[in-house]
Amino acid sequence: MKKGFLIIFFALFGATICAQEGFKLGVQGGLPYNDFNDKTSVMVGADLGYMRALGEVVDLGIMTGIVHGFPKTFVFEETNVEIEDNTAIDFAPLALSVRIWPSQSFSFGIDGGTAFGLSEGNDGGLYFRPILGYLFGTYTEINVSHTTIKLKDETWSTINFGILHTFKSKRTR
């Protein structure tokens, strides 16, 4: 599964890296809730991708990255409660991205695709991430998003805050 992800990743980026209009690099942090609330304390992630303008309002692209959930451990020394042994959970999403720009500084959109499970016993699942962004510089955006990864019996859900920087390509026609 991991080898398949790497092959897809390098094939997509290797074939299109010369034609990109905006290379994206971002970081995010978030809080899990629902099924993973008792297993994970916080999550951090990194995003990598590119977007191509389809006009002045709509951007379309591809995104990948890493999502890491830090395990939650419980220590109650006074009551001698047994410590729950949770493990970290990791995903590598691969998704199509759509952004709509109703103004020059505000965007909304969604990333949708699959999230490959990287941690033991994690098979991954359907990935989608609605996102609201505000451009506060020429190339830097802050955003709020909601990540959902639908697994077999559980759903990974987080509320996230992130920052994203665009590296403009030097492409000319």
C-alpha positions, 0 to 999 in steps of 0.5 A: 500500500505504501509503495503504491502511494509513493508510485502514484505520488511521484508519477503525478508530481513528476509528470506535472511539476513543470506545468504548475502555476502555484506550488503550495506548502502548508502546515496545520494543527487540530483537535480530534473529536468523535471516534478518536477523541479518547485516543488522540490528543492533538494532530499536526499535518503538512500539506504539499500540492499545486493549484492551477487557475481555471479562470479568475474565480476557480482553482483546481489542483492536487494535494498530498501530505501527512497527518499525524495524531499524537496518542493520548495517555492517561495517568491517574497516580492518586487512584491507581487507574490503569493507563490506556496504551494508545498509539499514534495514528498517521495518514497520507492523503492524496486528493483533488483540490477545488478552490473558489475565490469570491473575492481577492482575499477569501476562498472556500473549497474542498479536498477530496480523495483517499487517505492511506493509513501509515500506522500499524492496523490503519488501512486508511479510507475516504478523505475529504476536507472542506476549507475556508481561507483568507489571503493576508499577503500576496502568497500566504493564506491562513485557513480553517478546515474540517478533516474527515477520514472514513475508516471501516468502523470509525471516522477520523474527524478534526477541526484544524487551523493552518497556514499555507504559502504559495510559490508562484511558478515562472511558467510563461506561455 
